[in-house]
């Protein structure tokens, strides 16, 4: 494909919808194109699953072709190039723009903390949830530095707090070591809460969503879901969380085994797994991933808990994977396993395991730099440099 043909495709948006009128080829539009607004988007789980379609392969091909005209060694920006190409497929156009950036943090408590599987108590969930609004948490500080709007959501905290937005399904889940964490209806309602939240943010012009969570005990629920959905032993996916001793880790693994043996979640039914051994935060983020896919906007996977939510979403709708970007690989034991199953390559390798959306937000500046190069750097033709071609 010639450089001129690629440039024409970029300007015309061939096979990918129409670009904003007056587009010059240099500046990204301020708002997302019509059809990405989230207005009228389905809010129920069945309707959302029906709306999700695979990414546009034509747009991805055009984006790849444009990268190959830029005056630099082919593929030399690695996963930054891959990320832009993936976003082109998500948006259905080679002229990629992100719009406003948001981090959605689902906050919820987990009844399983009664079993001594954590180093701290449930009161920490509410404290950190409020700290997000005072820019006193890691994720909040990173959001401020990257121009990302932060939305903490109380989807199931054990207490009410003064300022965190209420979308509460219940005051925490039940203790999964003794009874199912939630009902099937609660699991679906929590997913639909995330779907509605993604719809609303899309309607307000947010073009990319980072996913975060806050909930003491959620590495236990995430490990339980991973055990079931991946079909492997809990020892392979369970880590120390926020700092358990070896004794505490062994107790955590034993509790997970006990809960799975007691409830026998059906691996082929993601809702059943989520309801029996999951958490409201995981369910809410599952909905964010599905809602983002339905609105054709990228959703960034953070660490372990976020990746578990992504896996639940993909088990519900495989095409949803096309709208996910992996920010980093968590150093939790299941971090690499989950990304491999999702077919995602992390951009960052930082040994992070904080959660809250910190890894996802850390990806944003890199994406913006990649997009700046993609949009503005000179081509081989413009610089009178002989075009690089792939060699055997």
C-alpha positions in Angstrom: 0.0 0.0 0.0 1.5 3.3 -1.0 2.0 6.2 1.4 -0.4 8.3 -0.6 -3.1 5.6 -0.4 -2.6 5.3 3.3 -2.9 9.1 3.8 -6.1 9.1 1.7 -7.5 6.3 3.8 -6.7 8.2 7.0 -8.4 11.3 5.7 -11.5 9.5 4.4 -11.8 7.0 7.2 -12.2 4.3 4.6 -14.3 1.4 5.9 -14.5 2.9 9.4 -17.2 5.5 9.3 -16.9 9.2 8.6 -14.4 11.5 10.3 -15.4 14.8 11.8 -16.0 17.4 9.1 -13.0 19.6 8.5 -10.6 17.2 9.9 -7.1 18.2 9.0 -5.2 15.0 9.7 -3.3 16.6 12.7 -5.7 17.5 15.5 -8.0 15.0 17.2 -11.6 16.0 17.7 -12.6 17.3 21.1 -15.6 15.0 21.5 -16.3 11.4 20.4 -18.2 10.9 17.1 -21.9 10.4 17.0 -22.9 6.9 18.1 -20.3 6.8 20.9 -22.2 9.0 23.3 -23.8 6.3 25.3 -27.2 7.9 24.8 -29.9 5.3 24.5 -27.4 2.6 25.4 -28.8 -0.6 26.8 -28.7 -0.9 30.6 -29.6 -4.5 31.2 -27.1 -7.3 31.0 -28.8 -9.2 28.2 -29.3 -6.1 26.0 -25.7 -5.1 26.5 -24.3 -8.5 25.6 -26.4 -8.3 22.3 -25.0 -4.9 21.5 -21.3 -5.7 21.7 -19.7 -6.4 18.3 -16.1 -7.3 17.4 -13.6 -4.5 16.8 -13.3 -3.1 13.3 -10.5 -4.9 11.5 -10.5 -2.4 8.6 -9.8 0.4 11.0 -7.0 -1.6 12.6 -5.4 -2.3 9.2 -5.5 1.4 8.3 -4.0 2.4 11.6 -1.2 -0.2 11.1 -0.6 1.1 7.6 -0.3 4.6 8.8 2.2 3.7 11.5 4.3 2.1 8.7 4.5 5.4 6.8 5.9 7.3 9.8 9.6 8.1 9.5 11.0 5.7 12.0 12.0 2.1 12.1 9.0 -0.2 11.6 7.2 -1.3 14.8 9.9 0.5 16.9 7.3 1.8 19.4 6.2 -1.7 20.1 3.1 -2.0 22.3 2.4 1.8 22.0 1.8 1.2 18.3 -0.2 -1.9 19.1 -2.3 0.0 21.6 -3.2 2.7 19.1 -4.1 0.1 16.5 -6.3 -1.6 19.0 -8.1 1.6 19.9 -8.7 2.3 16.2 -10.5 -1.0 15.9 -12.5 -0.2 19.0 -13.6 3.2 17.8 -14.1 2.0 14.2 -11.9 4.7 12.7 -8.1 5.1 12.0 -8.2 8.7 13.4 -7.9 7.8 17.0 -8.8 10.2 19.8 -9.3 9.5 23.5 -11.5 12.4 24.6 -11.7 12.8 28.4 -10.1 10.2 30.7 -11.8 8.6 33.7 -11.0 6.2 36.5 -13.9 4.3 37.9 -13.2 2.8 41.3 -15.8 0.3 42.6 -15.7 0.2 46.4 -17.2 -2.7 48.3 -16.7 -4.9 51.4 -16.5 -8.6 51.6 -17.9 -10.8 54.3 -15.1 -13.3 54.0 -12.8 -11.0 56.1 -14.5 -12.6 59.1 -12.2 -15.6 58.4 -9.0 -13.6 59.1 -7.8 -13.6 55.5 -6.7 -9.9 55.6 -4.2 -7.9 57.5 -6.6 -4.9 58.0 -10.3 -4.6 58.8 -13.3 -3.4 56.7 -13.1 0.1 58.1 -10.1 0.7 55.7 -12.4 0.4 52.7 -14.5 3.5 53.7 -11.5 5.5 54.8 -9.7 5.0 51.4 -12.9 5.6 49.5 -13.2 9.0 51.1 -9.5 9.7 50.6 -10.0 9.4 46.8 -12.0 12.6 47.0 -9.4 14.4 49.0 -6.5 13.4 46.7 -5.0 11.5 49.6 -4.7 8.1 47.9 -2.2 6.8 45.3 -4.7 6.6 42.5 -6.1 10.1 43.3 -2.6 11.7 43.1 -1.9 9.9 39.9 -5.2 11.0 38.4 -4.4 14.6 39.3 -1.0 14.3 37.6 -2.5 12.8 34.4 -5.6 14.9 34.0 -7.9 11.9 34.8 -11.2 12.4 36.4 -11.8 10.0 39.4 -15.1 8.5 40.2 -15.2 6.4 43.4 -18.5 4.4 43.6 -20.0 2.8 46.7 -21.4 -0.4 45.2 -21.3 -2.4 48.4 -19.4 -0.9 51.3 -20.3 -2.0 54.8 -21.0 1.6 55.9 -22.3 4.8 54.2 -19.8 7.6 53.8 -20.6 11.3 53.4 -19.4 11.9 49.9 -18.8 8.7 47.9 -21.4 8.2 45.3 -24.0 5.6 46.3 -24.8 2.8 43.9 -25.0 0.3 46.8 -26.4 -3.2 46.1 -26.0 -4.2 49.8 -23.9 -3.5 52.8 -21.1 -5.8 51.8 -21.3 -9.4 50.7 -22.0 -12.4 52.9 -19.1 -14.6 54.2 -18.5 -17.0 51.3 -17.0 -19.5 53.7 -20.4 -20.0 55.2 -23.0 -19.0 52.5 -23.0 -17.6 49.0 -21.4 -14.2 48.8 -24.5 -12.7 47.1 -27.7 -13.8 45.3 -27.7 -14.3 41.5 -30.0 -11.3 41.2 -27.6 -9.2 43.2 -24.7 -10.2 41.0 -26.6 -9.2 37.9 -27.7 -5.9 39.4 -24.1 -5.1 40.3 -23.0 -5.8 36.8 -25.8 -3.6 35.4 -24.7 -0.9 37.8 -21.3 -0.9 36.1 -22.9 -0.9 32.7 -25.0 2.1 33.5 -22.0 3.9 34.9 -20.0 3.3 31.7 -23.0 4.5 29.6 -23.2 7.7 31.6 -19.5 8.5 31.3 -19.6 7.7 27.5 -22.5 10.1 27.3 -20.4 12.8 29.0 -17.6 12.5 26.4 -15.2 10.2 28.2 -13.4 8.2 25.6 -11.3 5.9 27.7 -12.0 4.3 31.1 -9.5 3.0 33.7 -10.8 0.4 36.1 -10.0 0.4 39.8 -11.3 -1.1 43.1 -11.2 -0.7 46.8 -12.3 -3.4 49.1 -10.6 -5.2 52.0 -10.7 -8.9 51.2 -11.0 -8.6 47.5 -7.9 -10.5 46.6 -9.5 -13.5 48.4 -12.7 -13.3 46.3 -10.6 -12.7 43.1 -8.4 -15.7 43.9 -11.6 -17.8 44.3 -13.0 -16.7 41.0 -9.7 -17.3 39.3 -9.5 -20.8 40.8 -12.9 -21.7 39.3 -12.7 -19.9 35.9 -9.2 -21.0 35.2 -9.7 -24.5 36.5 -6.5 -24.6 38.6 -5.6 -25.0 42.2 -5.9 -21.9 44.5 -2.3 -22.2 45.5 -1.3 -21.0 42.0 -3.5 -17.9 42.0 -3.5 -16.8 45.7 -1.0 -14.3 47.0 -0.4 -12.4 50.2 -2.6 -9.4 49.2 -1.7 -6.4 51.3 0.9 -8.3 53.3 -0.2 -11.6 54.9 2.2 -13.8 56.8 2.8 -17.3 55.5 0.3 -18.5 58.1 -2.2 -16.0 56.9 -1.7 -17.0 53.3 -2.3 -20.7 54.2 -5.5 -19.7 56.0 -6.6 -17.7 52.9 -6.0 -20.6 50.6 -7.9 -23.0 53.0 -10.9 -20.6 53.1 -11.0 -20.4 49.3 -11.0 -24.2 49.1 -13.8 -24.4 51.7 -16.0 -21.9 49.9 -15.6 -23.6 46.6 -16.3 -27.1 48.1 -19.3 -25.7 49.9 -21.0 -23.9 47.0 -19.6 -25.8 44.0 -19.8 -22.8 41.6 -20.5 -23.7 38.0 -17.4 -22.8 35.9 -19.6 -22.6 32.7 -21.9 -20.0 34.4 -19.9 -16.8 35.2 -22.9 -15.3 37.1 -23.0 -18.3 39.3 -19.3 -18.1 40.1 -19.5 -14.4 40.7 -22.6 -14.8 43.0 -21.1 -17.6 45.1 -17.5 -16.5 45.6 -17.2 -13.0 44.2 -17.6 -9.4 45.3 -19.7 -6.4 44.4 -16.6 -4.5 43.3 -15.7 -7.3 40.8 -19.2 -7.4 39.5 -19.4 -3.6 39.1 -16.1 -3.6 37.1 -17.4 -6.5 35.0 -20.2 -4.2 34.0 -17.8 -1.3 33.3 -15.9 -3.6 30.9 -19.1 -4.7 29.2 -20.6 -1.1 29.1 -17.3 0.2 27.6 -17.5 -2.5 24.9 -21.1 -1.7 24.1 -20.2 2.0 23.7 -17.0 1.1 21.6 -14.6 2.8 24.0 -11.4 1.3 25.4 -11.4 0.1 29.0 -8.0 -0.3 30.7 -7.4 -3.4 32.9 -5.5 -2.5 36.1 -4.1 -5.3 38.2 -5.3 -8.6 39.7 -8.9 -7.7 40.7 -9.5 -5.7 37.6 -8.2 -8.6 35.4 -10.6 -11.0 37.2 -13.4 -8.7 36.4 -12.3 -8.6 32.7 -12.2 -12.4 32.6 -15.8 -12.6 33.9 -16.8 -10.0 31.3 -15.1 -12.0 28.5 -16.7 -15.3 29.7 -20.1 -13.5 29.4 -19.2 -12.0 26.0 -16.0 -13.0 24.2 -16.1 -10.0 21.9 -15.7 -7.7 24.9 -12.0 -8.6 24.9 -11.6 -6.5 21.8 -12.2 -3.3 23.9 -9.7 -4.0 26.7 -6.2 -2.8 27.1 -3.8 -4.3 29.7 -1.8 -1.6 31.5 0.6 -3.7 33.5 1.1 -7.2 34.9 0.4 -7.5 38.6 3.0 -9.3 40.7 0.1 -11.3 42.3 0.5 -15.0 41.4 -2.4 -14.9 38.9 -1.3 -11.7 37.2 0.4 -13.3 34.2 -2.0 -16.2 34.0 -5.0 -13.9 33.7 -3.5 -11.7 31.0 -2.5 -14.8 29.0 -6.0 -16.2 29.1 -7.4 -12.8 28.1 -4.9 -12.7 25.2 -3.5 -9.3 26.5 0.0 -8.0 26.6 0.9 -5.5 29.4 2.5 -2.3 28.3 4.1 -1.8 31.7 6.2 -4.1 33.9 6.6 -2.4 37.2 6.0 -5.1 39.8 2.9 -3.1 40.9 0.2 -4.7 43.0 -1.5 -1.8 44.7 -4.8 -1.8 42.9 -7.1 1.3 43.0 -6.5 1.7 39.2 -2.9 2.9 39.7 -1.5 0.8 36.9 -4.3 1.7 34.5 -3.9 5.4 35.1 -0.1 5.1 34.7 -0.7 3.9 31.1 -2.5 7.2 30.1 0.6 9.4 29.6 2.2 6.7 27.4 -0.9 6.4 25.3 -1.1 10.1 24.8 2.6 10.2 23.7 2.0 7.4 21.3 -1.0 9.2 19.9 0.9 12.4 19.5 3.5 10.6 17.4 0.8 8.8 15.4 -1.0 12.0 14.6 1.8 14.5 14.2 5.1 12.9 13.2 6.4 13.3 9.6 6.1 10.5 7.2 8.8 9.0 5.0 7.4 10.9 2.0 7.3 14.2 3.8 10.9 13.9 5.0 12.2 12.6 1.7 13.5 9.4 3.4 13.3 6.1 1.6 10.5 4.1 3.0 11.4 1.2 5.4 10.1 -2.2 4.3 9.9 -5.4 6.2 12.8 -7.7 5.6 13.1 -11.5 5.8 
